[in-house]
Amino acid sequence: MKEETGLDIAIAGLLEVSGGSGQFGASIVITYAATVLGGVAQPHDDADAVLWLSPGDALPEIAFDSTRKALATWQKRRNHRRSGEGPA
């Protein structure tokens, strides 16, 4: 995370492991929840920007389908917990 965003983090949990075929072969995406410990948020080598968004905010254009899916999963789980229905 530090390499791409400038932030030091602590992993808070595993959100999802997904996979599938893509344009250039198979892929596996592992998505974690994390807590920011420090650092300065700024894009580094392969990130265009670092954004802070609230769960209900509209997302900017996202290059990868896997990133869109990971964000949708996070939002769904977060909304599920907030509704009092327990963990998703």
Buried (B, 14 or more C-beta within 10 A) or exposed (E): EEEEBBBBBEEEEEBBEBEEEEEEEEBEBEBEBBEEEEEEEEEEEEEEEBEEEEEEEEEEEEEEEBEEBBBEBBEEBEEEEEEEEEEE
